[in-house]
Amino acid sequence: MKIALINGSPKAKGSASGLILKELQELLSPENKIVNLHFRKKQPGSSDLQLLRNSNVMVFAFPLYVDSLPSHLLSCLIQLEDELKNAAFSKDCTVYAIANCGFYEGCQNILALNIMKNWCARAGVIWGGGLGVGAGGMMPVINSIAAGKGPKKNFSGALNTLSDRISRQETIENICFSPNFPRFLYKLAGEMGWRKAVKDNGLKRRDLSRKQV
């Protein structure tokens, strides 16, 4: 089976989306043909489209931007929609999505997953379901933690379920989850990060509350 893992983050490296796809790939059978792509611009390259041809499965991973997908990824999907109607693309292609957000609650990603579901209907491919990952900003921090341990318990369980469905090309109900980590500590860590960013940019803490005019 040919599986395309598509990173939709605008970050060149170190993105939560990329780390999630890396862990997913480790769970997929090596017998599959895995294609890794990174959509960072407003249109997919011709080489990207060539690699996507005859894919049985496509998995999109992306960060949540204002309850939706990043604008460059939306642009890519619009163009990919026409390509999927081409005879060179598999008509039984199943699409899965993994949306991660800075909010603690993974359910914040539901609208973005629904957008992917509607796109699948327009493109004529099968919607396989997706994951809504809360506190996506933690992924680089907990990347070295063993699967299923500590704050990665919920994440690893959901990713295992997704990889199992992918291997059988079956649909899955959307799974939204938060990390196994206290919400107040996540909020505290985020606030510390903002204060550091303010200081690094020569501003003061009160500037965080300053209204724009």
Secondary structure as GFF3:
##gff-version 3
##sequence-region A 1 213
A	DSSP	beta_strand	2	7	.	.	.	ID=ss1
A	DSSP	alpha_helix	16	27	.	.	.	ID=ss2
A	DSSP	beta_strand	33	38	.	.	.	ID=ss3
A	DSSP	alpha_helix	46	52	.	.	.	ID=ss4
A	DSSP	beta_strand	57	63	.	.	.	ID=ss5
A	DSSP	alpha_helix	71	84	.	.	.	ID=ss6
A	DSSP	beta_strand	94	100	.	.	.	ID=ss7
A	DSSP	three_ten_helix	106	109	.	.	.	ID=ss8
A	DSSP	alpha_helix	110	123	.	.	.	ID=ss9
A	DSSP	beta_strand	126	133	.	.	.	ID=ss10
A	DSSP	three_ten_helix	136	138	.	.	.	ID=ss11
A	DSSP	alpha_helix	139	142	.	.	.	ID=ss12
A	DSSP	three_ten_helix	150	152	.	.	.	ID=ss13
A	DSSP	alpha_helix	153	168	.	.	.	ID=ss14
A	DSSP	beta_strand	175	177	.	.	.	ID=ss15
A	DSSP	alpha_helix	183	200	.	.	.	ID=ss16
A	DSSP	three_ten_helix	205	209	.	.	.	ID=ss17
###
